[in-house]
Amino acid sequence: MKSMGSRLTWIFLLPLMGCGVYSFTGASISPDVKTISIQTFFNNAPLGPSNMSNLFTEAIKDYFQQNTSLALIDNNGDLQFDGYIENYTITPVGATAAGSSRDADYSQLSRITITVYATYTNLKDDQFDFEQRFSFFKDYDQDLDLASNEQDFVEEIFEQIIIDIFNASVANW
């Protein structure tokens, strides 16, 4: 005789097992989609770290491999991504008074903004295809040494952009 807990487990799991398109990451990928190809996202931004292309491309590949069961292939995947890093800017966002009329006011807070242009092609269902810009930013205090922290800031911005691309493509949000 099966325990009540075992029966309840099956009651909750059965609806999920037959669906084929649900995942606990929020992805809703058709069962006939098996592969993904992600081309290098080249850095076309006039500023920013020189390794942004490699950082972004590897991070987006890792994210899709960790959050889907799709096989990553070099070309002609069922789902295809390409694009480029379009812009990298640093702008002042928070002025601070110098405290005396002889000293200049300055920006205590600055913002790094990165924009990525992405093209998504779904060979199994072209209604989800898109060409879109994704942008995110990180504010930082001018007291921080940008050279020492820039890599971390860029990775944090890329993480959010990748989540947005994931949601727009396979989570259909």
N, CA, C and O atoms as a DFTB+ gen file, in Angstrom:
692 C
 N C O
     1  1       0.839      -1.179       0.000
     2  2       0.000       0.000       0.000
     3  2       0.883       1.241       0.000
     4  3       1.801       1.368       0.811
     5  1       0.595       2.138      -0.907
     6  2       1.395       3.363      -1.020
     7  2       0.982       4.340       0.060
     8  3      -0.172       4.393       0.486
     9  1       1.974       5.116       0.489
    10  2       1.676       6.117       1.514
    11  2       0.923       7.288       0.892
    12  3       0.947       7.491      -0.322
    13  1       0.261       8.046       1.746
    14  2      -0.505       9.213       1.290
    15  2       0.429      10.251       0.679
    16  3       0.059      10.902      -0.298
    17  1       1.634      10.421       1.230
    18  2       2.602      11.387       0.698
    19  2       3.025      11.032      -0.709
    20  3       3.193      11.911      -1.554
    21  1       3.199       9.742      -0.965
    22  2       3.583       9.287      -2.302
    23  2       2.478       9.580      -3.310
    24  3       2.749      10.003      -4.434
    25  1       1.250       9.358      -2.908
    26  2       0.118       9.641      -3.797
    27  2       0.018      11.127      -4.094
    28  3      -0.213      11.518      -5.237
    29  1       0.190      11.954      -3.076
    30  2       0.112      13.403      -3.275
    31  2       1.216      13.889      -4.210
    32  3       0.994      14.778      -5.033
    33  1       2.387      13.310      -4.083
    34  2       3.489      13.682      -4.970
    35  2       3.108      13.419      -6.410
    36  3       3.319      14.274      -7.270
    37  1       2.555      12.259      -6.689
    38  2       2.158      11.919      -8.048
    39  2       1.034      12.812      -8.553
    40  3       1.006      13.165      -9.732
    41  1       0.123      13.174      -7.688
    42  2      -0.980      14.049      -8.077
    43  2      -0.452      15.396      -8.552
    44  3      -0.960      15.964      -9.518
    45  1       0.579      15.908      -7.864
    46  2       1.131      17.201      -8.235
    47  2       2.089      17.108      -9.424
    48  3       2.207      18.070     -10.183
    49  1       2.762      16.000      -9.601
    50  2       3.740      15.868     -10.678
    51  2       3.133      15.478     -12.017
    52  3       3.656      15.873     -13.058
    53  1       2.069      14.730     -12.021
    54  2       1.479      14.266     -13.276
    55  2       1.132      15.398     -14.242
    56  3       1.454      15.290     -15.425
    57  1       0.488      16.482     -13.788
    58  2       0.182      17.545     -14.751
    59  2       1.442      18.163     -15.362
    60  3       1.416      18.600     -16.513
    61  1       2.515      18.202     -14.625
    62  2       3.750      18.787     -15.137
    63  2       4.455      17.871     -16.117
    64  3       5.104      18.346     -17.050
    65  1       4.341      16.579     -15.924
    66  2       5.065      15.628     -16.751
    67  2       4.521      15.583     -18.179
    68  3       5.297      15.385     -19.113
    69  1       3.249      15.755     -18.371
    70  2       2.671      15.646     -19.696
    71  2       2.785      16.902     -20.530
    72  3       2.571      16.856     -21.741
    73  1       3.111      18.005     -19.921
    74  2       3.096      19.286     -20.611
    75  2       4.217      19.401     -21.628
    76  3       3.950      19.723     -22.785
    77  1       5.465      19.150     -21.242
    78  2       6.575      19.181     -22.181
    79  2       7.132      20.554     -22.462
    80  3       8.197      20.649     -23.071
    81  1       6.472      21.630     -22.052
    82  2       6.990      22.948     -22.352
    83  2       7.256      23.768     -21.095
    84  3       7.712      24.908     -21.195
    85  1       6.989      23.227     -19.935
    86  2       7.189      23.978     -18.705
    87  2       8.567      23.713     -18.141
    88  3       9.084      22.599     -18.227
    89  1       9.160      24.745     -17.563
    90  2      10.405      24.556     -16.835
    91  2      10.370      25.422     -15.596
    92  3       9.659      26.426     -15.551
    93  1      11.123      25.042     -14.606
    94  2      11.130      25.792     -13.362
    95  2      11.893      27.104     -13.491
    96  3      11.902      27.895     -12.548
    97  1      12.532      27.358     -14.628
    98  2      13.227      28.621     -14.857
    99  2      12.310      29.647     -15.505
   100  3      12.705      30.801     -15.672
   101  1      11.123      29.264     -15.866
   102  2      10.196      30.171     -16.518
   103  2      10.213      30.044     -18.024
   104  3       9.432      30.708     -18.705
   105  1      11.074      29.219     -18.554
   106  2      11.144      29.045     -20.006
   107  2       9.948      28.234     -20.485
   108  3       9.537      27.270     -19.840
   109  1       9.400      28.636     -21.615
   110  2       8.313      27.871     -22.228
   111  2       8.759      27.507     -23.635
   112  3       8.376      28.149     -24.613
   113  1       9.560      26.484     -23.713
   114  2      10.169      26.065     -24.970
   115  2       9.411      24.859     -25.506
   116  3       9.173      23.886     -24.790
   117  1       9.045      24.941     -26.756
   118  2       8.337      23.849     -27.408
   119  2       9.195      22.581     -27.367
   120  3      10.417      22.666     -27.491
   121  1       8.582      21.415     -27.196
   122  2       9.346      20.170     -27.126
   123  2      10.113      19.838     -28.407
   124  3      11.065      19.059     -28.364
   125  1       9.718      20.413     -29.542
   126  2      10.446      20.120     -30.770
   127  2      11.681      21.017     -30.958
   128  3      12.425      20.846     -31.923
   129  1      11.897      21.952     -30.056
   130  2      13.106      22.784     -30.071
   131  2      14.172      22.060     -29.259
   132  3      14.004      21.834     -28.060
   133  1      15.257      21.703     -29.912
   134  2      16.303      20.905     -29.262
   135  2      17.648      21.613     -29.164
   136  3      18.449      21.292     -28.287
   137  1      17.912      22.587     -30.064
   138  2      19.248      23.179     -30.132
   139  2      19.178      24.708     -30.118
   140  3      18.156      25.316     -30.438
   141  1      20.293      25.290     -29.739
   142  2      20.438      26.747     -29.729
   143  2      21.825      27.092     -30.244
   144  3      22.806      26.423     -29.919
   145  1      21.894      28.137     -31.047
   146  2      23.200      28.636     -31.477
   147  2      23.280      30.126     -31.119
   148  3      22.353      30.896     -31.368
   149  1      24.403      30.496     -30.535
   150  2      24.632      31.875     -30.102
   151  2      25.940      32.333     -30.728
   152  3      27.017      31.846     -30.383
   153  1      25.827      33.269     -31.644
   154  2      27.012      33.801     -32.309
   155  2      27.710      34.813     -31.390
   156  3      27.131      35.268     -30.403
   157  1      28.929      35.150     -31.717
   158  2      29.684      36.130     -30.942
   159  2      28.996      37.486     -31.016
   160  3      28.684      37.969     -32.104
   161  1      28.764      38.092     -29.875
   162  2      28.249      39.451     -29.787
   163  2      29.462      40.379     -29.797
   164  3      30.141      40.535     -28.782
   165  1      29.726      40.988     -30.941
   166  2      30.907      41.834     -31.073
   167  2      30.712      43.161     -30.361
   168  3      29.588      43.630     -30.187
   169  1      31.812      43.752     -29.956
   170  2      31.778      45.021     -29.248
   171  2      31.898      46.164     -30.250
   172  3      32.977      46.410     -30.790
   173  1      30.797      46.859     -30.497
   174  2      30.794      48.035     -31.358
   175  2      30.740      49.326     -30.549
   176  3      30.620      50.409     -31.123
   177  1      30.826      49.227     -29.230
   178  2      30.778      50.410     -28.372
   179  2      32.113      51.154     -28.439
   180  3      33.173      50.528     -28.446
   181  1      32.064      52.471     -28.489
   182  2      33.306      53.235     -28.562
   183  2      34.110      53.219     -27.256
   184  3      35.314      53.477     -27.270
   185  1      33.463      52.921     -26.141
   186  2      34.131      52.886     -24.839
   187  2      33.922      51.527     -24.185
   188  3      33.248      50.654     -24.731
   189  1      34.511      51.368     -23.013
   190  2      34.310      50.158     -22.233
   191  2      35.496      49.222     -22.300
   192  3      36.396      49.395     -23.122
   193  1      35.490      48.233     -21.431
   194  2      36.584      47.259     -21.410
   195  2      36.695      46.505     -22.730
   196  3      35.694      46.240     -23.396
   197  1      37.893      46.176     -23.087
   198  2      38.130      45.517     -24.373
   199  2      37.595      44.090     -24.421
   200  3      37.402      43.548     -25.509
   201  1      37.353      43.475     -23.278
   202  2      36.906      42.081     -23.260
   203  2      35.383      41.936     -23.171
   204  3      34.890      40.845     -22.881
   205  1      34.636      43.004     -23.412
   206  2      33.173      42.924     -23.282
   207  2      32.550      41.912     -24.233
   208  3      31.600      41.225     -23.860
   209  1      33.059      41.809     -25.438
   210  2      32.513      40.854     -26.405
   211  2      32.580      39.434     -25.857
   212  3      31.586      38.708     -25.871
   213  1      33.737      39.051     -25.382
   214  2      33.922      37.705     -24.839
   215  2      33.095      37.512     -23.567
   216  3      32.466      36.468     -23.395
   217  1      33.089      38.501     -22.679
   218  2      32.322      38.397     -21.437
   219  2      30.844      38.152     -21.719
   220  3      30.235      37.253     -21.140
   221  1      30.271      38.960     -22.615
   222  2      28.845      38.843     -22.886
   223  2      28.512      37.530     -23.582
   224  3      27.581      36.829     -23.186
   225  1      29.269      37.202     -24.612
   226  2      28.986      35.988     -25.383
   227  2      29.050      34.747     -24.499
   228  3      28.155      33.904     -24.551
   229  1      30.081      34.630     -23.702
   230  2      30.204      33.458     -22.821
   231  2      29.126      33.448     -21.747
   232  3      28.606      32.388     -21.402
   233  1      28.786      34.622     -21.214
   234  2      27.764      34.697     -20.165
   235  2      26.387      34.301     -20.697
   236  3      25.644      33.602     -20.007
   237  1      26.033      34.731     -21.903
   238  2      24.715      34.372     -22.438
   239  2      24.662      32.881     -22.785
   240  3      23.627      32.241     -22.599
   241  1      25.757      32.332     -23.283
   242  2      25.797      30.885     -23.542
   243  2      25.622      30.113     -22.239
   244  3      24.830      29.173     -22.170
   245  1      26.359      30.511     -21.213
   246  2      26.258      29.841     -19.911
   247  2      24.841      29.918     -19.364
   248  3      24.320      28.929     -18.848
   249  1      24.211      31.085     -19.472
   250  2      22.877      31.265     -18.919
   251  2      21.871      30.324     -19.588
   252  3      21.070      29.682     -18.908
   253  1      21.916      30.245     -20.906
   254  2      20.983      29.373     -21.610
   255  2      21.272      27.901     -21.337
   256  3      20.342      27.097     -21.262
   257  1      22.531      27.537     -21.189
   258  2      22.857      26.140     -20.878
   259  2      22.400      25.772     -19.473
   260  3      21.957      24.647     -19.246
   261  1      22.501      26.700     -18.530
   262  2      22.104      26.420     -17.156
   263  2      20.595      26.434     -16.963
   264  3      20.085      25.770     -16.061
   265  1      19.876      27.178     -17.791
   266  2      18.452      27.380     -17.563
   267  2      17.540      26.738     -18.604
   268  3      16.323      26.917     -18.558
   269  1      18.119      25.996     -19.535
   270  2      17.316      25.231     -20.485
   271  2      18.008      23.878     -20.704
   272  3      19.139      23.668     -20.265
   273  1      17.326      22.994     -21.372
   274  2      17.935      21.705     -21.712
   275  2      18.390      21.677     -23.168
   276  3      18.658      20.610     -23.720
   277  1      18.474      22.842     -23.783
   278  2      18.855      22.923     -25.194
   279  2      20.340      22.620     -25.382
   280  3      21.171      22.993     -24.553
   281  1      20.657      21.947     -26.471
   282  2      22.055      21.679     -26.811
   283  2      22.615      22.894     -27.539
   284  3      22.030      23.370     -28.511
   285  1      23.744      23.390     -27.065
   286  2      24.407      24.527     -27.698
   287  2      25.236      24.017     -28.873
   288  3      26.128      23.187     -28.701
   289  1      24.929      24.525     -30.075
   290  2      25.689      24.146     -31.263
   291  2      26.218      25.423     -31.918
   292  3      25.718      26.516     -31.651
   293  1      27.222      25.281     -32.767
   294  2      27.874      26.448     -33.364
   295  2      26.967      27.236     -34.303
   296  3      26.946      28.466     -34.247
   297  1      26.226      26.558     -35.156
   298  2      25.413      27.230     -36.169
   299  2      24.103      26.492     -36.385
   300  3      23.981      25.304     -36.087
   301  1      23.126      27.225     -36.911
   302  2      21.856      26.649     -37.358
   303  2      21.062      25.936     -36.274
   304  3      20.441      24.906     -36.536
   305  1      21.076      26.476     -35.053
   306  2      20.247      25.925     -33.996
   307  2      18.776      26.204     -34.260
   308  3      18.434      27.073     -35.062
   309  1      17.918      25.471     -33.588
   310  2      16.480      25.740     -33.683
   311  2      16.178      27.161     -33.212
   312  3      15.315      27.843     -33.765
   313  1      16.902      27.592     -32.186
   314  2      16.856      28.977     -31.715
   315  2      18.217      29.590     -32.015
   316  3      19.252      28.964     -31.784
   317  1      18.214      30.828     -32.537
   318  2      19.468      31.458     -32.932
   319  2      19.538      32.878     -32.392
   320  3      18.572      33.637     -32.465
   321  1      20.704      33.220     -31.849
   322  2      20.957      34.565     -31.350
   323  2      22.200      35.130     -32.003
   324  3      23.190      34.429     -32.208
   325  1      22.131      36.396     -32.322
   326  2      23.331      37.147     -32.657
   327  2      23.064      38.614     -32.342
   328  3      21.944      38.998     -32.002
   329  1      24.095      39.412     -32.459
   330  2      23.940      40.826     -32.151
   331  2      25.278      41.451     -31.825
   332  3      26.333      40.927     -32.183
   333  1      25.218      42.569     -31.146
   334  2      26.446      43.284     -30.805
   335  2      26.208      44.194     -29.608
   336  3      25.077      44.558     -29.288
   337  1      27.302      44.545     -28.964
   338  2      27.261      45.517     -27.873
   339  2      27.302      46.877     -28.548
   340  3      28.299      47.251     -29.165
   341  1      26.220      47.599     -28.423
   342  2      26.044      48.834     -29.181
   343  2      26.642      50.055     -28.484
   344  3      27.215      50.925     -29.140
   345  1      26.513      50.124     -27.168
   346  2      26.964      51.335     -26.497
   347  2      27.372      51.059     -25.055
   348  3      26.858      50.156     -24.395
   349  1      28.303      51.863     -24.603
   350  2      28.791      51.851     -23.228
   351  2      29.028      53.311     -22.863
   352  3      29.859      53.984     -23.473
   353  1      28.301      53.792     -21.876
   354  2      28.473      55.188     -21.473
   355  2      28.641      55.302     -19.971
   356  3      28.158      54.471     -19.202
   357  1      29.333      56.344     -19.581
   358  2      29.434      56.724     -18.173
   359  2      28.944      58.163     -18.089
   360  3      29.489      59.055     -18.739
   361  1      27.910      58.377     -17.283
   362  2      27.329      59.708     -17.142
   363  2      27.164      60.064     -15.679
   364  3      26.913      59.182     -14.857
   365  1      27.299      61.338     -15.335
   366  2      27.046      61.766     -13.952
   367  2      25.547      61.750     -13.672
   368  3      24.750      62.146     -14.522
   369  1      25.165      61.293     -12.483
   370  2      23.741      61.269     -12.134
   371  2      23.442      61.927     -10.791
   372  3      22.276      62.147     -10.465
   373  1      24.450      62.241     -10.021
   374  2      24.197      62.843      -8.724
   375  2      25.233      63.892      -8.383
   376  3      26.377      63.562      -8.071
   377  1      24.834      65.175      -8.440
   378  2      25.766      66.263      -8.143
   379  2      25.932      66.426      -6.634
   380  3      25.005      66.200      -5.857
   381  1      27.130      66.822      -6.251
   382  2      27.436      67.099      -4.851
   383  2      28.070      68.482      -4.773
   384  3      28.966      68.808      -5.552
   385  1      27.602      69.287      -3.834
   386  2      28.158      70.628      -3.662
   387  2      29.556      70.528      -3.066
   388  3      29.814      69.714      -2.179
   389  1      30.448      71.368      -3.569
   390  2      31.835      71.350      -3.114
   391  2      31.969      71.881      -1.694
   392  3      32.927      71.542      -0.998
   393  1      31.042      72.691      -1.262
   394  2      31.093      73.193       0.099
   395  2      31.701      74.574       0.225
   396  3      31.643      75.187       1.291
   397  1      32.279      75.064      -0.845
   398  2      32.814      76.431      -0.813
   399  2      32.676      77.027      -2.200
   400  3      32.625      76.313      -3.202
   401  1      32.618      78.342      -2.237
   402  2      32.440      79.008      -3.524
   403  2      33.711      78.970      -4.362
   404  3      33.667      79.269      -5.555
   405  1      34.829      78.613      -3.770
   406  2      36.092      78.569      -4.512
   407  2      36.322      77.215      -5.177
   408  3      37.152      77.102      -6.079
   409  1      35.599      76.196      -4.743
   410  2      35.754      74.866      -5.317
   411  2      34.589      74.551      -6.249
   412  3      33.470      75.021      -6.041
   413  1      34.855      73.773      -7.253
   414  2      33.812      73.379      -8.206
   415  2      32.955      72.260      -7.637
   416  3      33.443      71.375      -6.934
   417  1      31.668      72.319      -7.956
   418  2      30.785      71.203      -7.609
   419  2      31.188      70.005      -8.473
   420  3      31.801      70.176      -9.526
   421  1      30.848      68.809      -8.033
   422  2      31.248      67.617      -8.763
   423  2      30.162      66.559      -8.652
   424  3      29.225      66.681      -7.863
   425  1      30.311      65.531      -9.453
   426  2      29.355      64.434      -9.438
   427  2      29.854      63.364      -8.481
   428  3      30.952      62.834      -8.647
   429  1      29.052      63.053      -7.489
   430  2      29.405      62.012      -6.533
   431  2      28.963      60.637      -7.021
   432  3      29.520      59.616      -6.618
   433  1      27.957      60.620      -7.891
   434  2      27.387      59.376      -8.366
   435  2      27.435      59.358      -9.890
   436  3      27.032      60.318     -10.546
   437  1      27.931      58.258     -10.443
   438  2      27.974      58.105     -11.894
   439  2      27.248      56.827     -12.284
   440  3      27.032      55.935     -11.464
   441  1      26.879      56.763     -13.552
   442  2      26.112      55.620     -14.062
   443  2      26.804      55.051     -15.300
   444  3      27.120      55.770     -16.248
   445  1      27.026      53.742     -15.257
   446  2      27.478      53.022     -16.443
   447  2      26.240      52.414     -17.081
   448  3      25.483      51.701     -16.422
   449  1      26.035      52.691     -18.356
   450  2      24.911      52.130     -19.106
   451  2      25.467      51.354     -20.295
   452  3      26.324      51.848     -21.028
   453  1      24.972      50.142     -20.473
   454  2      25.381      49.323     -21.613
   455  2      24.123      48.946     -22.392
   456  3      23.104      48.565     -21.816
   457  1      24.223      49.064     -23.723
   458  2      23.129      48.681     -24.602
   459  2      23.609      47.564     -25.518
   460  3      24.676      47.653     -26.126
   461  1      22.801      46.512     -25.606
   462  2      23.096      45.372     -26.469
   463  2      21.964      45.244     -27.485
   464  3      20.786      45.276     -27.128
   465  1      22.333      45.101     -28.735
   466  2      21.366      44.864     -29.803
   467  2      21.360      43.365     -30.081
   468  3      22.401      42.781     -30.384
   469  1      20.188      42.744     -29.976
   470  2      20.092      41.290     -30.145
   471  2      19.059      40.938     -31.203
   472  3      18.000      41.558     -31.299
   473  1      19.392      39.931     -31.991
   474  2      18.474      39.349     -32.953
   475  2      18.207      37.916     -32.518
   476  3      19.132      37.148     -32.253
   477  1      16.928      37.573     -32.451
   478  2      16.510      36.237     -32.036
   479  2      15.664      35.636     -33.150
   480  3      14.705      36.247     -33.622
   481  1      16.034      34.433     -33.558
   482  2      15.287      33.709     -34.585
   483  2      14.890      32.350     -34.034
   484  3      15.728      31.579     -33.567
   485  1      13.596      32.073     -34.098
   486  2      13.061      30.785     -33.667
   487  2      12.625      30.058     -34.936
   488  3      11.586      30.378     -35.513
   489  1      13.419      29.079     -35.370
   490  2      13.121      28.373     -36.614
   491  2      11.863      27.527     -36.539
   492  3      11.307      27.160     -37.574
   493  1      11.405      27.212     -35.342
   494  2      10.199      26.392     -35.182
   495  2       8.927      27.233     -35.121
   496  3       7.842      26.728     -35.412
   497  1       9.045      28.518     -34.743
   498  2       7.872      29.384     -34.628
   499  2       8.321      30.835     -34.749
   500  3       8.747      31.444     -33.767
   501  1       8.224      31.385     -35.956
   502  2       8.763      32.722     -36.207
   503  2       7.960      33.866     -35.588
   504  3       8.377      35.020     -35.679
   505  1       6.827      33.575     -34.964
   506  2       6.071      34.641     -34.305
   507  2       6.839      35.222     -33.112
   508  3       6.522      36.317     -32.646
   509  1       7.845      34.495     -32.619
   510  2       8.621      34.967     -31.475
   511  2       9.919      35.664     -31.878
   512  3      10.637      36.162     -31.011
   513  1      10.232      35.710     -33.159
   514  2      11.456      36.362     -33.629
   515  2      11.463      37.841     -33.236
   516  3      10.412      38.479     -33.167
   517  1      12.659      38.377     -32.981
   518  2      12.753      39.806     -32.720
   519  2      14.148      40.337     -33.036
   520  3      15.129      39.595     -33.093
   521  1      14.193      41.633     -33.237
   522  2      15.413      42.426     -33.270
   523  2      15.153      43.550     -32.288
   524  3      14.230      44.343     -32.475
   525  1      15.972      43.624     -31.229
   526  2      15.629      44.527     -30.141
   527  2      16.878      45.000     -29.404
   528  3      17.885      44.294     -29.345
   529  1      16.798      46.197     -28.846
   530  2      17.857      46.730     -27.988
   531  2      17.507      46.429     -26.535
   532  3      16.360      46.576     -26.114
   533  1      18.506      46.009     -25.789
   534  2      18.359      45.759     -24.359
   535  2      19.401      46.609     -23.652
   536  3      20.566      46.642     -24.048
   537  1      18.971      47.292     -22.611
   538  2      19.877      48.198     -21.931
   539  2      19.690      48.088     -20.423
   540  3      18.584      47.854     -19.935
   541  1      20.765      48.258     -19.714
   542  2      20.709      48.289     -18.254
   543  2      21.860      49.138     -17.749
   544  3      22.788      49.447     -18.497
   545  1      21.799      49.519     -16.469
   546  2      22.809      50.410     -15.918
   547  2      23.202      50.009     -14.506
   548  3      22.529      49.216     -13.847
   549  1      24.296      50.575     -14.071
   550  2      24.782      50.405     -12.696
   551  2      25.277      51.756     -12.219
   552  3      26.145      52.361     -12.850
   553  1      24.730      52.235     -11.107
   554  2      25.214      53.462     -10.487
   555  2      26.330      53.116      -9.517
   556  3      26.278      52.097      -8.828
   557  1      27.346      53.982      -9.470
   558  2      28.446      53.760      -8.538
   559  2      28.939      55.084      -7.991
   560  3      28.846      56.124      -8.644
   561  1      29.455      55.023      -6.801
   562  2      29.981      56.192      -6.103
   563  2      31.358      56.536      -6.653
   564  3      32.191      55.656      -6.868
   565  1      31.583      57.802      -6.873
   566  2      32.858      58.248      -7.428
   567  2      34.034      57.940      -6.503
   568  3      35.182      57.953      -6.948
   569  1      33.772      57.668      -5.240
   570  2      34.848      57.303      -4.313
   571  2      35.427      55.926      -4.640
   572  3      36.542      55.606      -4.229
   573  1      34.676      55.119      -5.372
   574  2      35.168      53.807      -5.793
   575  2      36.113      53.978      -6.983
   576  3      35.893      54.824      -7.850
   577  1      37.136      53.186      -7.007
   578  2      38.072      53.200      -8.133
   579  2      37.440      52.427      -9.288
   580  3      37.268      51.211      -9.211
   581  1      37.096      53.145     -10.361
   582  2      36.422      52.512     -11.494
   583  2      37.267      51.404     -12.097
   584  3      36.744      50.339     -12.425
   585  1      38.559      51.636     -12.247
   586  2      39.432      50.630     -12.868
   587  2      39.396      49.308     -12.101
   588  3      39.463      48.239     -12.707
   589  1      39.292      49.374     -10.782
   590  2      39.275      48.164      -9.955
   591  2      37.912      47.478      -9.940
   592  3      37.825      46.278      -9.678
   593  1      36.854      48.226     -10.216
   594  2      35.499      47.697     -10.087
   595  2      34.750      47.551     -11.405
   596  3      33.660      46.979     -11.427
   597  1      35.302      48.048     -12.491
   598  2      34.588      48.080     -13.768
   599  2      34.173      46.696     -14.244
   600  3      33.055      46.519     -14.729
   601  1      35.044      45.729     -14.115
   602  2      34.721      44.357     -14.555
   603  2      33.482      43.833     -13.827
   604  3      32.588      43.261     -14.450
   605  1      33.432      44.027     -12.515
   606  2      32.270      43.582     -11.736
   607  2      31.004      44.320     -12.167
   608  3      29.941      43.710     -12.279
   609  1      31.111      45.632     -12.409
   610  2      29.956      46.415     -12.837
   611  2      29.431      45.912     -14.182
   612  3      28.226      45.741     -14.361
   613  1      30.344      45.677     -15.120
   614  2      29.966      45.208     -16.452
   615  2      29.289      43.841     -16.350
   616  3      28.265      43.615     -16.995
   617  1      29.834      42.941     -15.565
   618  2      29.236      41.617     -15.407
   619  2      27.838      41.716     -14.797
   620  3      26.939      40.979     -15.200
   621  1      27.646      42.610     -13.840
   622  2      26.339      42.795     -13.217
   623  2      25.324      43.335     -14.230
   624  3      24.178      42.887     -14.260
   625  1      25.737      44.281     -15.046
   626  2      24.861      44.831     -16.079
   627  2      24.524      43.747     -17.105
   628  3      23.364      43.589     -17.486
   629  1      25.538      43.002     -17.549
   630  2      25.306      41.932     -18.528
   631  2      24.348      40.884     -17.975
   632  3      23.513      40.361     -18.713
   633  1      24.458      40.576     -16.704
   634  2      23.565      39.583     -16.097
   635  2      22.103      39.994     -16.263
   636  3      21.261      39.164     -16.605
   637  1      21.800      41.257     -16.024
   638  2      20.420      41.716     -16.156
   639  2      19.981      41.743     -17.613
   640  3      18.849      41.374     -17.925
   641  1      20.860      42.175     -18.504
   642  2      20.514      42.197     -19.925
   643  2      20.236      40.779     -20.420
   644  3      19.301      40.569     -21.192
   645  1      21.022      39.822     -19.991
   646  2      20.825      38.426     -20.401
   647  2      19.493      37.891     -19.875
   648  3      18.791      37.173     -20.587
   649  1      19.147      38.230     -18.653
   650  2      17.845      37.823     -18.108
   651  2      16.725      38.427     -18.959
   652  3      15.742      37.752     -19.262
   653  1      16.873      39.691     -19.342
   654  2      15.859      40.336     -20.180
   655  2      15.752      39.664     -21.548
   656  3      14.649      39.472     -22.060
   657  1      16.890      39.306     -22.142
   658  2      16.881      38.604     -23.432
   659  2      16.239      37.230     -23.285
   660  3      15.437      36.827     -24.127
   661  1      16.584      36.513     -22.229
   662  2      15.986      35.201     -21.947
   663  2      14.467      35.320     -21.835
   664  3      13.727      34.546     -22.442
   665  1      14.011      36.304     -21.048
   666  2      12.574      36.486     -20.854
   667  2      11.870      36.852     -22.155
   668  3      10.760      36.386     -22.411
   669  1      12.501      37.678     -22.972
   670  2      11.875      38.097     -24.229
   671  2      11.834      36.973     -25.263
   672  3      10.982      36.968     -26.152
   673  1      12.755      36.028     -25.142
   674  2      12.839      34.966     -26.151
   675  2      12.130      33.693     -25.714
   676  3      11.112      33.338     -26.308
   677  1      12.614      33.013     -24.729
   678  2      12.047      31.708     -24.385
   679  2      11.050      31.736     -23.223
   680  3      10.309      30.772     -23.029
   681  1      11.020      32.812     -22.460
   682  2      10.011      32.900     -21.397
   683  2       8.780      33.627     -21.920
   684  3       7.724      33.605     -21.288
   685  1       8.919      34.277     -23.083
   686  2       7.810      34.971     -23.742
   687  2       7.120      35.979     -22.814
   688  3       5.893      36.032     -22.734
   689  1       7.935      36.772     -22.120
   690  2       7.397      37.797     -21.221
   691  2       7.431      39.141     -21.877
   692  3       7.018      40.133     -21.275
